[in-house]
């Protein structure tokens, strides 16, 4: 039923493409002769990396890395690899022998380890962006840093928070929260989140109203999402859902997501025609889309 169709924009893209064939190995250069140096054990210069999937059932040594991976069989014709946030998952046809799975892993070892390294680095970036909810905490709002200040003396017209119009010391604006100086971490976080969600709702409605006429579509309802893996979604009945955490990003990035979802009201798939529709309003959507993948959203 068309009214029940829904399309979503992923927050994190799992890597499901078939890896490229390994490049040919160049011949090793002959080291010049010279005074001999004491041999250094390889283990002293290169500590083996280890990647463990939480549902791992098999393990392999791929180059310098020990990889414990999730393995499953199913109705498919080829051996497939998925490198996601949790690690490596391998899917194989029921008739394929385990030795063939091992051989495929070794053949694609370089690609797999590289992607696991990238996933691990992304996880580390996400952890470094974790917010410590206390006076002086920092987080981005519309792409610019904001410093949190506890200000129990003011109610700020009953909304509980106010963002200073001008930057303070250090050239950073302050978000003042009407919470006690001895407030708990949860109380500070909840007050900041309430303010951010109000800003998100107002801003998203403004941007939807701006871009819908340019795309020749009409949205019927907007709601905020707190999804862990989606930036937004659109239903054929005109309902739009947008992740409130988008307010951490610059306005052009937010506009790309808004246009992406509105474009689904014209083209309910991700065909070339869909991307042409997005491009007609946001010509640099490719770079903005990449920012969503590369720049970690703060961890709450």
N, C-alpha and C positions, 0 to 999 in steps of 0.2 A: 504494500500500500504506500503510495507516494507520500501521504501525510505523515507516515511514520519514519521516512528515510531521514538519516542524520549523518552529517559528515563532520569530522573532527580534525583539528590541527594538533599534532603531537608535540608534547613538551620535550621529550627525548626520543631521538630516532635510533632504533636498534639497527645494527649493521647486518643486513640480510642478503647483501649482494654476493654473488659468487666471487671469490678472490681472484685477482689476476694471476696468470702463470708466472712462476718465478723467473727473474731476469738471469741471463747467463752469468756465471761467475768468472770474473776476470782473472787471468793468470797471476800468481803471486810474484811480486818483485823479489829479486835475489838480494839479500842484505849484503852490504859491503863488508869486507873482512876488516877486522880490527881487534883490539884487546878483548878477550873474553870477559863477560860479566857474570857475577854469581847468579845462578838460576833462581828465579822467584816462582814459587808454586802458583799455578793459575788461581787456586782458591783464595790466595792472598790479594789478588788484584781484581777478581771478578766474582762477586757473590751471586750465586744463582738466584734468579727471580722466581717467585712462587705465586701462582694465581689459583685460587680455590673457589669454585662455584659452591654456593651453600647447599645445593642438591647434587653434588658430585657423586658419581658412581664409578668412574674410571679415571685413570691418570696416565699421563704421558710426559716424556722428556722431549721438549721441542727446542732444539738449539741449546741455549744457556738457561732455559726456563723449565721449571716443573709446573705442569698444568693439570689440575684436577678439574674435570669437566662433567657436565650433565650429559648423559647419553640416553637416547630413546630411539625406538624403532617405530616405523609407521608406514602408511601407504604412500610411498614416494618412489621415484625412479633413481634418484641420485643421492649421494651423501652431501648433506648441507651443514654449514657452519653459521652460527649466530653469536656474535660478540656483543653483549649488552652490559648493563650496569652491574649485573651479578657475576659476569664472567663468560666462559665459553660453554655453549650448548651445541651438541652434535646430534643430528638426526640422520638415520640411515634406513634404507629399505629392509624389510624383514629377511630377505634372502641373502644379504651381503654378509660375508664372513668378517669376524673381528679383525683378522689380519689385514683385510682390505681397508677397514676403517683406520687402522694404525698407519698403513701406507699412505692414505689420503692425508692424514694429519701431518706426517713427515713432509709430504710434498708441499703442503701449504704452511709449513711451520713459520717461515719468516713473516707472512701476512698475518697469521693468527697472533703471534707474539707482539707484532707492531700494534695491532688493534687493541690487544689487552693492555699494553703500555699506555696507549692513548686513553683508554677507559679509566685506568688507574689514575692518570694525571688529572683527568676531569674530576674524579672523585675527590682528589686532594684539593683542587681549586674550589670545589663546593664546600669542603670542610673549612677552608681558610676564609670563606665568605660567611660563615656562621655568625649570627648576631648574638652578642652577650647583652641580655636585657637588663640594663642598669643605667644610672645617670652617666652621660658621656658616650653612650653607645652610638655607633655610626652605621648608617645604611643608605643606599641610594634611593632617591625619589625623583622620578622623571630623568634619571641619568646623572643627577647631581648629588653629591654627598650631603647628608643631613645629620646634625648632632642632636641627640636626645637629651632634654633637660627636664628634670622633675621640678614642677612649680605648683605646690599645693595651695598657694595663696590666691590663685585665680581659678574661676570656673570656665572662663573663655566662652561666655554667652551660652552656657549649658551644653556645649559640644565636647568639652573635656580636653581640648587640645588646640594649639594654634601654631602655625608655621610663621616665623618672623619674615617680614617682607624683604629685609636687607640682611646681607651676611654679617655675622659677628666677628669675633676674633678668629684669625686664621682664614678669613674669607669664606666661611661655611655658615649656611643658615641653620638656625636652631628650631627644633620642634619641641615646644613646651607642653608637657602633659600635666593635667590637673590631678596628680596622684601624690600620695604622701611620700616623704623622703624615705620612710622605712617600708615602702611597698614591696611586695614579693616580686620575684622574676615574672611569675605568671600574670600578676596584676599590671605590671609595666607593659608586658608583651600584648596583653588583651587591649589595653588602652591605645597603644600604638596601632594595632591591627584595626581597631574600630575606626580610627581616623583615616587610615590608608584605604579602607574599604569604602568610606564615604567619598573620598576623593576619586577612587576608581569608578564608582557608579556615576558620579556627575560627569567625569571626563569621558567615559565610554559612551554615554548617551549623546554627548556633544559630538563626538567623532562619528558615531553612527548616523546622526542627523545630517552631518556635513557630507558624508560620502555616499549615502544611499541614493540621493538624486543623481549623482554622477554616474552611478552604475545602473540607474533605471530600475531600482528594486525598492521594496517597502518592507521594513522590519516591523514585527508586531509586538515583540516583547524582548526585553534584555534582562538577564539575570547574571549574578556574579557566580563564578565557579571557584572552588578550592581544590580542584583536581590535582593529583600529584604528577600526572603524565600528559595533561592536555592544556594547551593554551586557549582553546576555544572550540566551539561547535556551532553548527547551524542546522536547523530543521526546515523542511520544505514548507511548513506553515508560517515561516518568518520569525520563529523564535531564535534568539541569539544568546549564547552563553560565552562569557569571557572570564578568564582567570584574573582575579583581582591583583595578583602578584605582578602583573604586567606593569603596574605603576612604578616598579623599580627601574624600568627601562626608559630610554629616551622616547620622546613623542613620535619620531618617525618610525620606530620599531612598533610602537603601539598601533600606529596608523596602518602598518602592513598587516597586522593580525586582524584589525577591524575590517579592512578591505578584503582580506582573505575569506572571512566568514560571510560578508555580504555578497561576495562573488559567487558563493555556493547557492545563493538564492536565484542565480541565473543559470549556473552550470553545476549540477549536482554530482560532480566527480572531479578527478584531478587530471583530466585530459589536457592536451595542448590548448584547446579552446578555453579551458578554465584559466590557465596561466596567462594566456593572452588577455583575458578579462582583467586579471589582477594587474598586469603590466600597463594596461591602458590608463590606470589611475596612479599606480606606484611603479614608475619605470625601473627604479633600482631595488625592486623587491628581493632580488637574489642576494644582494649584500646584506639587506636587513634580515632576511631569513637566516643567513649564516651567523649574524650576531646573536640571534636567539639560541643557536647551537653552541657558540663559542663562549659567550659571556654567562657565567653561572649566576642564577638567581640566588639572592641571599638565603641561607639556611635558617629556618626558624626553630 
